[in-house]
Amino acid sequence: MRYRYLFEQMVRRELRQKYKGSALGVVWYVVNPLVLMGAYALMFGVLLDAVDVEDYPLFLIVGLIVWVFFSQSLLTAATSLPEQASLVGKVRFPRETVPASVVAVQLVTFLVLLLLVTPVMVAVRGTLEPELLLLVPLVVCLFAFTLGLALAVSVLHAYYRDVQPILAAALLPWFFLTPIFFRVQELPGIDGREWAEILLRWVNPVAPFVEAVREVLYAGALPDAGILLYVFVASVAALLAGWTLFRRLERELAVVL
């Protein structure tokens, strides 16, 4: 709280730099998921006829906006400390402010897209139900979970510059193993293979967040108790683990940067 003004200025600066020289600004954050939604809806829903999901483009867009927020937060946070090396080395302030400001910028654009998608979901899917109020705590948990991982990858990349390239490479298969285009229980061959459902739904830490947000926003229903518990525990655990790792390694940041 003592450094909230600095944090606010960092967020403002990141937002200005993110869209500097761009005529459309934050609109590009809306365009990218829409392009992905159209491409994957055409591929999986029309050309391959691999899924039978009602209002499939809306089903897709929910998973995509969650994934884009998560992946972009980690990728931009990973390089945030080296990019602010001069500030870290000269000014005394909580170093976790740097990756946190980057994640906050992604949160702003994520919320803008969410505010645009929610009325469409309500109008098309008829999901104006009391369960929609769960969207707020789910977004808070998603932010905490992402922030925890962002703190970890940012401080690790400051010491080992291979972290960001490894993360970028890992996110590609991770994307396709996340239930964005499909429902896990409806995949061919899942029946009778509990290990496959466990792998795709529970070992993948992002999957419960995607399913929880989609269940509330797309289906207008209450997520399973197990998913809600997972989301809460994972967010708290990730934030505590990331913050602890960051605090242990931050002492030498001015040297390694």
Buried (B, 14 or more C-beta within 10 A) or exposed (E): EEEEEBBEEBBEEBBEEBBEEEEEEBEEBBEBBBEBBEEBBEEBBEEEEEBEBEEBBBBBBBBBBBBBBBBBBBBBBBBBBBEBBEBBEEEEBBBBBBBBBBBBBBBBBBEBBBEEBBEEBBEEBEBEBEBBEBBEBBBEBBBBBBBBBBBBBBBBBBEEEEBBEBBEEEBEEBBEBBBBBBBBEEBEEBEEEEEBBEBBBBEBBBBBBBBBBBBBBBBBEBBEEEBBEBBBEBBBBBBEBBBEBBBEBBEEBEEBB
